[in-house]
């Protein structure tokens, strides 16, 4: 078993920045790919960003490309999502997730999930 715990969400204004953190414990997630997903009210959960198991590759949803950056700190067993130029449409609960490396580009295959952190962007 392993736990993923997100933090860093909050209420901000459009144009502001936030950095989300996801701390992994109880399992060595170092060899897992990590991703961030989000779910807005009344909508399905959607992929936001992913980083490969070795940190060498990243992928982003078109809606966040050039605004969000995913990174990982192996020493701290933590994954970050730096979110800049936030927009009201970024409002959602953000989830951290992990998957074996083979499936890092397949959002439906992520099988370890955190509880989520709320991000609210006001206009």
Secondary structure by P-SEA (a helix, b strand, c coil): cbbbbbcbbbbbcccbbbbbbbbbcccccccbbbbcccccccccccccccccccccbbbbcccccccbbbbbbccccbbbbbbccccccccccccccccccccccccccccccccbbbbbbcc
